[in-house]
Structures are given as structure tokens and as C-alpha cells.
Amino acid sequence: MNFLLYELYKLIMIFVTGGTGFLGGHLLSELVKLNEPILALKRPTSKTINTEKLFSYKFGREGASLFKKIQWVDGDIMDSWSLSEAMQGATEIYHCAAEVDLRDDNPDSIISTAEKGTENIVNAALSSGVEKFCHVSSVAALGNPPEGMITEESFEDFSFRNSPYAIGKHLAEQQVWRAHAEGLNVVVVCPTIILGPWSDLSNGSISMFPFIDKISKFYTCGTMGFVDVADVVEVIIRLMKNGPYNERFNVTSENLNFKDFFSAISNGINKPLPKHELNSFMLKTFQFFNNLASKQKITNTMVEHATGRHIFSNTKVREALKYEFIPVRQTIAATAKYYLNERGNK
């Protein structure tokens, strides 16, 4: 079937990993507008229901017919044979499959899954003659200089004393650059925390909305970058279609401290604004007692993310694409409205 589609269209066939997840689902909802054949990889046990709901949310009655434009193929990025079979005829690959894992208790598994899965897919791309490859990396793959902004060049400052998740993302990206050295044309993007609508309220960044819905009085002392999912999708499609290629781009809108971020969510869901700061000492104390009594462990990575100061530059991508990002508070307000509607439905 893949070969027949390729023969029909000849020019382009898009292959997407991670299409059942948040970013991949949003990417598919924009790629279908291009009227180019799309193959979307999913594990045999994975469900497409959240992506279907997203299409319905974005397109209304047209959502079902647009969703049918996607040809889903079974496979697994950890299985190199299934990848080679699934991507036959593909000319462009968008690699979005990833698991944001802030656990510290099984570091070898976290690291090897990220690295090996990416190694498998770039090797399959090289052997299949893929023309362009987009890798959705993460700002976690970058180093964090003691002072100043984190730029694309901070990849060289990465410390392997970092979290297992960050190490896995860094090594995964190294596999992409190795494949580029072997002839693969690549685009690498490093998003910050991606915000936007998604029907699975228990996973991803949208899970912060029900969390703050329950506990809105407190905030942590950290700073982080945030970006609208629509911006991430627009940037990677434009880079893939027109370049520049073989570059790394931070994709972020603004840097906000968590007091302002939590306050914007609280305001959007009609909750009292947070008043009490949880500093690093308080969080580590709470972590100690929580981990003694609860199976839901708070990891060192979680504490560092909540209290660390992370400031990211988006100058490179703005100048390359002449791009203006959606303001984060606008994104939070729209996502809060979506969350309240979903909460009511559930």
C-alpha cells in the first residue's frame, strides 16, 4: 500500500512518529491541510482517540474526514525492522515520538530508550533514502550556563551530571547529528514547555491545569520557557519545507517565573492567585517526607525543574523565519478555557 501511494504522488510522502501524542497530534492536524500523503506510526497497542478528539475540536464536522487522510501504520521506534517496513516510500520524516520522563529511579532505561529509539529511526531513514528529517529534541538536551541565556550553542556545554531524561535527549540528538554526517538532511528543534489543548488532562503540560485547580495557593521559585503548540508546529513545518537545514533552533515564546505562570493559570480557571512561595529547601523537605509515605515519588529532577532558573533565547529562529510567537499569557488563557470545558464534560 505504501509503495502504491508513493507511485501515485511521486513527490512527497510524510512520515510522522508520535502522532498519538500531544505534539504529534497537533502536527498531524496541520499537515493534513497540505494535501500530501501522510503515514503515522503507532504501536499496535496505542489508541488514536486523543488525536481524533483534537481533530474534532479544531475542525468541527470536518474533523472526521480530515482524520481519515492519515494512514496509520503499526510499528515501534525500538524495533528497527518494523520502522523500515513502515516508512517505505517516505521522503520526509517528522520524529515527534518521545516520553517526557522526570523519574530518576530507572536511569539506564530512560536514557537507552531515548537514544536507541532515535538511532533506529535515523538508521532506517538513511537506508530508505529519506530526503529530510525533523527531530523534535528538547531544551533539556542543552547545557545551562551559570549566567546568561541558553542558546543553541549551549549544546556544547551539556553536563552528564544532568537528569536521566536530559541525558537521553542529548544522546538522542547526537544520533541525529551522526546521521547528518552520513548524509541525512536534518532540522533539529528544541522546544521549551509546550502548552495547548489536549483531551488527556492527566498527561503533558495540560496536567498543570487540574493540578493548580486543586492547589492554587502555592508557587515555586523557578523560571522556565514556554511556547504555544501552534508555534512549535508552524516553525517545524516551515523549516522542513524551506530550511535552513542542518541547524538547531530553540523554539520558545517567553521566559516566565512560576509565580506569574501559576497566576495566569489560576486567573484563567477562576481560582485564587498563588501567595506562598515554595523554595528549594521547602520542596526538598516535602520531597523527603512525601517519598517516605507515598508511592508517587517526587524526584530530584522535578525539584530542579521547579526551582531552577532557566532562561532561553529564541533569537535564532525569529530571525531565520521572521517569526513572531504567540504571547504565553494568551496561550494560557485559551488553554484554560479548553480545560474548563473538558473538565465540565468529564
PyMOL commands that set and color helices and strands:
alter all, ss='L'
color gray80, all
select helices_A, chain A and resi 2-9+22-34+49-67+80-86+107-128+139-141+152-157+164-181+205-214+229-242+258-268+280-293+300-307+315-321+328-345
alter helices_A, ss='H'
color red, helices_A
select strands_A, chain A and resi 14-17+38-42+70-74+92-95+132-136+186-191+193-195+218-220+223-228+248-251+254-257+276-278
alter strands_A, ss='S'
color yellow, strands_A
deselect
rebuild
show_as cartoon
